[in-house]
Amino acid sequence: MADLMEAANTFAQDLKNQNLAGLMMAFTPTGMGQAMGLQAQLQASGQPADPNATVTAVAAGEEGALKLVDLVFKGATGEQTIATKWADVGGSWKVDGISLKA
């Protein structure tokens, strides 16, 4: 099985770079639905994505069988954290939950 933090860092880079092909492969159906809601929330905020932002994946604990990882984006407009929940699906780590952290 792939390493969770490796998978989370790859996902974070795909998210930052808007690599839709990579992102589509990373979600469970539940995670995909939440991602669509998050996308609408981010667009409504009116804050443009910062292509020069740095992103770091930080282990944030467990919730039952799910592993929690925060994706911390730091850029010119400040810092933003996206909380993710990861599930082991057939030996691959998949995003089963995603939300903007307050």
Beta strands, then each sheet from edge to edge (+ up, - down):
strand 1: 54-63
strand 2: 66-75
strand 3: 78-89
strand 4: 92-101
sheet 1: 1+ 2- 3+ 4-
end
